[in-house]
């Protein structure tokens, strides 16, 4: 027993920030961001927390799936930009929805949605649950260094969610972790202990070695997708859509070229939302679903990659 997707949802905060808006206070421009990253605009929270946005995406997924909030047995959430280490984002979403079910977070940065799906599959396999809410939600704006133009222009805020019920539509997944903080690092504030040695603290923002991340990302998408298809006796022709983590349009274009898979097979919306980390795949799924582009039985590949370094790909039947 695994699961099937009953409903999808998303939420982005109302404030839209264009590349021209960023160039008002940062040494950047629309042409550079469009050409190097593929983002035209993103949404930024002015007062909503990651949990607030996650709860709104969850309600939208529940409504889409025709599922009452009280039916949920477990909330699984991910965020690298929640307001507190504890309570977790999932606990705060549970509180906002007025529920009393089990709730827990998983930290796998931009790959987290795939790790959440695999964890959900484990709960279904144990027969412990009938319905699970899975949420990726990010207020990236609060962990960006607004003086680092190589990083802050890439990201956006938002949340995506799916409601899962028992079924057999989650087919397989691959995961790869190469731990270390030399390429991507989002450190916590160092703390006030009078006993600590001082001097080496990194600012508590997202740090990224752009080109190393880029190479890692392209390699990971290609390797993970090929491995997953091969071990399930499938080819890219069998796949209706590849719904990748939206990190950079050029990463997706390079992967498409290396894999010799047409660009139209990759769903892309980074131009409108930027990189929303763990929220990017469920937001993309919700857009595809609500646009009526997914048919029952369609096979979807969901490749993800990011901090950890971690990468993953899931194979899902719609
Ligand atoms: O979610 C997973 C995590 N993140 C990613 O997947 C991101 C992966 N990496 C990337 O997307 C790209 O490496 C970046 C978009 C971050 C950077 O693009 P790049 O083509 O690797 O540029 P670069 O860092 O090599 O910089 C090229 C030039 C530099 O100027 P000089 O030294 O050639 O004069 C930068 O200072 O572009 C400059 N630059 C900018 N110029 C205008 C860097 N950021 C900006 C900017 N606007 N925002």
Boltz pocket constraint, residues with backbone or C-beta under 6 A from the ligand:
constraints:
  - pocket:
      binder: B
      contacts: [[A, 27], [A, 28], [A, 29], [A, 32], [A, 33], [A, 36], [A, 37], [A, 110], [A, 149], [A, 150], [A, 151], [A, 153], [A, 154], [A, 208], [A, 209], [A, 210], [A, 211], [A, 213], [A, 214], [A, 217], [A, 246], [A, 247], [A, 248], [A, 251], [A, 275], [A, 277], [A, 305], [A, 306], [A, 307]]
      max_distance: 6.0
